[in-house]
């Protein structure tokens, strides 16, 4: 059965905390629906664990890329604020993008 209608209620901060505590790891909608309709509360579905992928990288490289990102963000802010960006900056950004694309292509195995 498709659920297409909304039921909205207002609760205080304390009431919301109490409801969340009672719901535990249950989906909030399913929990509230079960309580209101006087239906048994099914055990929560186990959450699937996602594997955390850890990549190793040279810390100095990470800092350098971070500094580049900060500079690009500052340029974007200026542009969005209506300040003009010179052609030399745009050319430097294009060269930087080309360099980063090449470095990325050579450092990432193509086994996708």
Protein Blocks (a to p, Z undefined) as FASTA:
>chain_A
ZZfbdcdddddfklmmmmmmmnmmacfklmmmmmmnopacdddddddddddddddddfkl
mmmmmmmmmmmmmmmmmmmnopacdfklmmmmmmmmmmmmmmmmmmpccfZZ
